[in-house]
Amino acid sequence: MRKKTAQYIREYKWSNIFAMIRNNRLDPKICTESFNNKLVVITGATSGIGYHAARKYAAHGASLLCINRNLQKSEALCREIESEFGVKCDYKIADLSNLQDIHQVADELLNLETPIDVLIHNAGVYLTKKELTPEGIEKVFVVQYLSSFIINYILKEKLKSQERARIIMVNSEGHRFAAWGLRLDDLNWERRRYSGLKSYGSAKLAQLLSMIVFNEHFKDTGVSINAMHPGAVKTETGQENGPVYRWYKRNFIDKTLKSPEISAEALYYLGVSKEVEFVSGKFFNLTTLEEPAPPALDKEVAYELWGKSLELSGLQDSKE
Ligand SMILES: NC(=O)c1ccc[n+]([C@@H]2O[C@H](COP(=O)([O-])OP(=O)(O)OC[C@H]3O[C@@H](n4cnc5c(N)ncnc54)[C@H](OP(=O)(O)O)[C@@H]3O)[C@@H](O)[C@H]2O)c1
């Protein structure tokens, strides 16, 4: 671990940090093409970025399949979208912090007869206090990372059999909080002090590492996989935390944030625009290509994490 930290410190470049600061001020590129009759699967569409992204795709004619945890919100969302945009909006209920639910929904997606044109992993959670899932895994790691890993893994052959498919993972500049790399030996934060920023950063870093391996699996196929930072935008994130955090967020953080419509605009561009049709394995700040932090480019750790993720998920590695 110490060796890795030294390696990352050598690899950090000031120019990349300045590029990120510059990119944070840019607006997303806009795509105006239609997406009629294409199917978009999106997780966590009941609020914030996912909600606005769902509306954006629907406004351009796409059919939606939303993976949400809340039945009432899902009903209301689909009614709203169908009546406003005249497109089909379905949902499946899954708690993405529960491995059984993740497997079940992934299998249901696998059994769809129609192609999935765009798959957006958006659902996320930010917790200031450590929580474990029913299976005893740290919750942020499961919702922010392992759920996308399992769904991608189970769907990879289906997606490869299609002419084209794009996977977009709503990641974050927050992956930079895991500046010293991923602690594969302590994913459950038993040997370190837990913090919201650190657990969030680690989970987002893990997702970027998984992209390295998925991108290799999808080489020379019609499938692309990319990750993006959706901007610093005002959403419902953090509502599961205590009153002090929520008060601070409402009165301080929220006042500095932009509208999640910019995130939706970027997600539409990345999912539809011809300009990025053949781009894969990349990190975007909204729609601007950006180099992630050095720990997110570590192939060796990416493969170690891959093995560990298969083990945690109860999946077998099928080499093809
Ligand atoms: N907001 C930002 O500035 C920002 C910056 C960087 C990255 N991001 C990322 O953007 C993504 C969307 O977050 P947001 O800011 O839009 O937050 P949000 O408003 O809280 O939306 C999160 C969505 O995820 C769903 N979700 C949470 N836990 C879930 C679970 N266990 N199972 C299934 N669905 C679950 C929520 O469902 P409910 O409606 O039922 O709660 C909601 O639909 C996250 O991955 C986040 O890390 C956000």
The ligand as an ORCA input file, in Angstrom:
! r2SCAN-3c Opt
* xyz 0 1
  N     -25.431     16.176     -6.758
  C     -24.167     16.337     -7.077
  O     -23.599     17.447     -7.042
  C     -23.346     15.159     -7.519
  C     -21.984     15.358     -7.810
  C     -21.241     14.266     -8.235
  C     -21.833     13.034     -8.386
  N     -23.156     12.862     -8.074
  C     -23.743     11.523     -8.258
  O     -24.955     11.642     -8.963
  C     -25.770     10.493     -8.710
  C     -27.197     10.942     -8.438
  O     -27.237     11.657     -7.208
  P     -28.125     12.952     -6.960
  O     -27.198     14.042     -6.593
  O     -29.080     13.151     -8.056
  O     -28.843     12.525     -5.586
  P     -30.366     12.232     -5.218
  O     -31.226     13.372     -5.577
  O     -30.310     11.812     -3.795
  O     -30.758     10.984     -6.140
  C     -30.265      9.695     -5.867
  C     -31.148      8.663     -6.534
  O     -30.620      7.358     -6.179
  C     -31.680      6.608     -5.589
  N     -31.148      5.677     -4.586
  C     -30.465      5.946     -3.470
  N     -30.195      4.830     -2.794
  C     -30.745      3.818     -3.498
  C     -30.845      2.430     -3.289
  N     -30.347      1.832     -2.212
  N     -31.480      1.690     -4.217
  C     -32.026      2.265     -5.321
  N     -31.987      3.585     -5.550
  C     -31.359      4.350     -4.652
  C     -32.586      7.656     -4.941
  O     -33.871      7.095     -4.684
  P     -34.938      7.792     -3.693
  O     -35.638      8.864     -4.510
  O     -35.829      6.682     -3.310
  O     -34.179      8.387     -2.537
  C     -32.589      8.704     -6.034
  O     -33.459      8.339     -7.081
  C     -25.098      9.774     -7.542
  O     -24.394      8.666     -8.040
  C     -24.155     10.814     -6.974
  O     -23.062     10.252     -6.323
  C     -23.920     13.900     -7.633
*
